[in-house]
């Protein structure tokens, strides 16, 4: 991994952590506007981080493991909620086929 790639990934992680803090601050707001804005920004940053990790220059078992860690860290609670929902779409059915 080149130093520039490494620093780009670190910057993305720092940005995601900062957005996560803002999400926590706005969880109990009367309006969901700011919370929705921060969640959207977080999704965009995580998507960018994953795109970087699956780029041809970084793609490896290690980068896939790192992606799993990112998902567990930033979406762990949401994943547990999804597990409790009924299978009602194709993606849910595909997930069920994995187990």
TAMOPE-V832393 format. One record per helix or strand of 3 or more residues. SS is the DSSP state (H for helix, E for strand). FROM is the first residue (numbers start at 0). LEN is the number of residues. If there is no record, write none. Layout:
SS_FROM_LEN + SS_FROM_LEN
This chain:
H_2_24 + H_32_21 + H_60_23 + H_89_9
